[in-house]
């Protein structure tokens, strides 16, 4: 296929930035989207131009590093990570717009690369458990109801890619925060810090400049791991319970 790619180019955090148009020829429909960007970068390098900076790591839909907005949609037209999106999702002659995550809490570093360290600081504010030293306990010593285990596993699938923030009209990171709170709060090991965890992580979320959640649902629609919207309801329930106990 021959496609036209319009990419956001920004030299650094202080640069104004702009969309730049490139043509990419002989694109295989079996290429991943990132492989197409690799081809474009090779083309730019051979021409003596600066290659497009973009985040990536595992390229297996696991690490969450490869987040970009494609034609106005977080990760593109398929509900998957950018690295798992293939060019068969586009038509020959297509014009594809590629932009970084757009959120105040995700400042652009260069081109398509954004600073997502705000997510790390949210986890540092409470995303951990008390773990006494010693050998691992017998797994069956702490029975967990299957319903709770399933919901905890569902939330733990979050890879922290930031698609929820990019898709949200408010730039809210509540789905990410709720997933990290829920997957620990539903397990026995997460109970000692349950109240301080939810208060600390929500406070850090707001401090980082993320917007408020208004339950629009764009976050879960864009989430490549299918984290459900009711995860945020669990966060709100935990938060109200913690505040009512005077844990703030």
C-alpha positions as CSV (number, residue, x, y, z in Angstrom):
1,X,0.0,0.0,0.0
2,X,0.9,3.6,-0.4
3,X,-0.2,5.9,2.4
4,X,0.2,9.4,3.6
5,X,1.2,10.0,7.2
6,X,0.7,13.3,9.0
7,X,2.8,13.2,12.1
8,X,3.1,15.6,15.0
9,X,6.7,16.9,15.1
10,X,8.0,18.7,18.1
11,X,11.7,19.2,18.8
12,X,11.4,19.5,22.5
13,X,9.0,20.4,25.3
14,X,9.4,24.1,24.6
15,X,8.9,23.9,20.9
16,X,5.4,24.8,19.5
17,X,5.2,21.8,17.3
18,X,3.3,21.1,14.0
19,X,1.9,18.4,11.8
20,X,4.3,17.3,9.0
21,X,3.2,15.2,6.0
22,X,5.2,12.2,4.7
23,X,4.5,9.7,2.0
24,X,5.2,6.0,2.7
25,X,5.3,3.6,-0.2
26,X,5.1,-0.2,-0.5
27,X,3.6,-0.7,3.0
28,X,2.8,-4.4,3.7
29,X,-0.7,-4.9,5.2
30,X,1.0,-7.4,7.5
31,X,3.2,-4.7,9.1
32,X,2.4,-3.5,12.5
33,X,1.8,0.3,12.8
34,X,5.2,0.7,14.6
35,X,6.9,-1.3,11.8
36,X,5.4,1.2,9.4
37,X,6.9,4.0,11.5
38,X,10.2,2.2,11.4
39,X,10.1,2.2,7.6
40,X,9.3,5.9,7.6
41,X,12.2,6.6,10.0
42,X,14.6,4.7,7.8
43,X,13.4,6.8,4.9
44,X,13.9,10.0,6.9
45,X,17.4,8.9,8.1
46,X,18.6,8.1,4.6
47,X,17.4,11.6,3.5
48,X,19.4,13.2,6.4
49,X,16.3,14.2,8.4
50,X,15.6,13.7,12.1
51,X,13.7,10.4,12.6
52,X,10.3,10.5,14.4
53,X,10.6,9.9,18.2
54,X,8.1,7.4,19.6
55,X,7.9,5.2,22.6
56,X,8.0,1.4,22.3
57,X,9.5,-1.6,24.1
58,X,8.1,-5.1,24.0
59,X,5.9,-4.7,20.9
60,X,3.8,-7.5,22.2
61,X,0.9,-5.5,23.8
62,X,2.3,-6.0,27.3
63,X,4.4,-3.0,28.4
64,X,2.1,-0.2,27.5
65,X,4.9,2.0,26.2
66,X,3.6,2.5,22.6
67,X,0.8,4.9,23.0
68,X,-0.2,7.4,20.2
69,X,-3.4,8.9,18.9
70,X,-4.2,7.6,15.4
71,X,-6.9,9.5,13.4
72,X,-8.3,10.9,16.6
73,X,-8.5,7.5,18.4
74,X,-6.2,6.3,21.2
75,X,-4.2,3.4,19.7
76,X,-6.1,3.6,16.5
77,X,-9.2,2.0,15.0
78,X,-8.9,-1.3,16.7
79,X,-9.2,-1.9,20.5
80,X,-5.6,-2.9,21.0
81,X,-2.2,-1.4,21.6
82,X,-0.5,0.5,18.9
83,X,2.1,-2.2,18.5
84,X,-0.6,-4.8,17.8
85,X,-2.4,-2.6,15.3
86,X,-1.6,-3.8,11.8
87,X,-1.7,-1.9,8.5
88,X,-4.5,-4.1,7.2
89,X,-6.7,-1.8,9.2
90,X,-6.1,0.9,6.7
91,X,-6.9,1.3,3.0
92,X,-4.4,1.9,0.2
93,X,-4.1,5.6,-0.3
94,X,-5.2,6.3,3.3
95,X,-4.2,9.5,5.1
96,X,-3.3,8.7,8.7
97,X,-2.9,11.4,11.4
98,X,-0.5,10.4,14.2
99,X,-0.3,12.5,17.4
100,X,0.9,12.1,21.0
101,X,-1.3,11.6,24.0
102,X,-3.0,15.0,24.6
103,X,-3.3,15.7,28.3
104,X,-1.9,18.3,30.7
105,X,-0.5,15.6,32.9
106,X,1.4,14.0,29.9
107,X,3.6,16.8,28.6
108,X,5.2,16.2,25.2
109,X,9.0,15.5,25.4
110,X,9.6,15.1,21.7
111,X,7.4,14.3,18.7
112,X,5.2,11.4,19.8
113,X,6.9,10.8,23.2
114,X,5.2,12.1,26.3
115,X,6.2,12.1,30.0
116,X,4.0,9.5,31.8
117,X,5.9,9.6,35.0
118,X,2.8,11.0,36.7
119,X,1.4,7.4,36.6
120,X,4.5,6.3,38.5
121,X,4.0,8.9,41.2
122,X,0.4,7.8,41.6
123,X,1.5,4.2,42.2
124,X,4.2,5.5,44.6
125,X,1.5,7.2,46.6
126,X,-0.1,3.9,47.6
127,X,0.2,1.1,45.0
128,X,1.9,-1.4,47.3
129,X,1.2,-3.8,50.1
130,X,2.8,-4.7,53.4
131,X,5.1,-7.7,52.7
132,X,6.8,-9.2,55.8
133,X,10.1,-10.8,55.0
134,X,10.4,-14.6,55.0
135,X,9.5,-17.4,52.7
136,X,6.3,-17.3,50.6
137,X,3.2,-18.4,52.4
138,X,1.2,-21.4,51.3
139,X,-1.2,-20.1,48.6
140,X,-4.2,-21.8,50.2
141,X,-3.6,-20.2,53.6
142,X,-5.5,-17.1,52.4
143,X,-8.7,-18.2,50.6
144,X,-10.0,-15.6,48.1
145,X,-13.5,-15.8,46.7
146,X,-13.4,-16.5,43.0
147,X,-15.5,-13.4,42.2
148,X,-13.0,-11.2,44.0
149,X,-10.0,-13.0,42.5
150,X,-11.5,-12.5,39.0
151,X,-12.2,-8.8,39.5
152,X,-8.7,-8.3,41.0
153,X,-7.1,-10.1,38.0
154,X,-9.2,-8.0,35.6
155,X,-7.9,-4.8,37.2
156,X,-4.4,-6.1,37.4
157,X,-4.4,-6.4,33.6
158,X,-3.9,-2.6,33.3
159,X,-0.6,-1.9,31.5
160,X,-0.5,1.8,32.3
161,X,-0.5,2.8,28.6
162,X,-2.5,6.0,29.2
163,X,-5.1,5.5,26.5
164,X,-7.8,6.1,29.1
165,X,-6.4,9.6,29.7
166,X,-6.0,10.3,26.0
167,X,-9.5,9.3,25.2
168,X,-11.2,11.1,28.1
169,X,-12.5,14.6,27.2
170,X,-11.5,15.7,30.7
171,X,-8.0,14.2,30.6
172,X,-8.8,12.1,33.6
173,X,-6.6,9.2,34.8
174,X,-9.3,7.7,37.1
175,X,-9.6,4.4,35.2
176,X,-5.8,3.8,35.7
177,X,-5.9,4.9,39.3
178,X,-9.0,2.8,40.0
179,X,-7.5,-0.3,38.4
180,X,-4.4,0.0,40.6
181,X,-6.5,0.5,43.7
182,X,-9.0,-2.2,43.0
183,X,-6.6,-5.1,42.2
184,X,-5.0,-4.7,45.6
185,X,-8.1,-3.7,47.5
186,X,-9.9,-6.9,46.6
187,X,-7.2,-9.2,48.0
188,X,-6.4,-10.0,51.7
189,X,-2.8,-8.8,51.2
190,X,-4.1,-5.4,50.3
191,X,-6.2,-4.7,53.3
192,X,-3.7,-3.1,55.8
193,X,-3.2,0.0,53.5
194,X,-6.7,-0.1,51.8
195,X,-7.8,3.3,53.3
196,X,-4.6,5.1,53.1
197,X,-4.0,3.8,49.6
198,X,-7.1,5.1,48.0
199,X,-6.8,8.5,49.7
200,X,-3.1,8.9,48.8
201,X,-3.5,7.8,45.2
202,X,-6.5,9.9,44.5
203,X,-4.8,13.0,46.0
204,X,-1.8,12.3,43.9
205,X,-3.9,11.9,40.8
206,X,-5.4,15.3,41.3
207,X,-2.1,16.9,42.2
208,X,-0.6,15.7,38.9
209,X,-3.2,17.8,37.0
210,X,-5.5,15.0,35.7
211,X,-9.1,16.0,35.1
212,X,-12.1,14.9,37.0
213,X,-14.1,11.8,36.0
214,X,-17.6,12.4,34.8
215,X,-18.4,8.8,33.8
216,X,-18.5,9.4,30.1
217,X,-17.0,6.0,29.5
218,X,-14.5,6.9,26.7
219,X,-11.7,5.5,28.9
220,X,-13.0,1.9,29.0
221,X,-13.9,2.0,25.3
222,X,-10.3,2.8,24.4
223,X,-8.7,0.6,27.0
224,X,-6.8,-2.2,25.2
225,X,-7.2,-4.5,28.2
226,X,-10.9,-3.9,28.7
227,X,-10.8,-2.5,32.2
228,X,-14.5,-2.0,33.0
229,X,-16.0,1.4,34.0
230,X,-17.4,0.0,37.3
231,X,-13.8,-0.2,38.5
232,X,-14.1,3.6,39.1
233,X,-17.3,2.9,41.2
234,X,-15.2,0.6,43.4
235,X,-12.6,3.4,43.8
236,X,-15.4,5.9,44.8
237,X,-16.8,3.4,47.3
238,X,-13.4,2.8,48.9
239,X,-12.7,6.6,48.9
240,X,-16.0,7.5,50.7
241,X,-15.5,4.6,53.1
242,X,-11.9,5.8,54.0
243,X,-12.9,9.4,54.4
244,X,-15.9,8.5,56.6
245,X,-13.4,6.8,59.0
246,X,-11.3,10.0,59.2
247,X,-8.3,8.5,57.5
248,X,-7.5,11.6,55.5
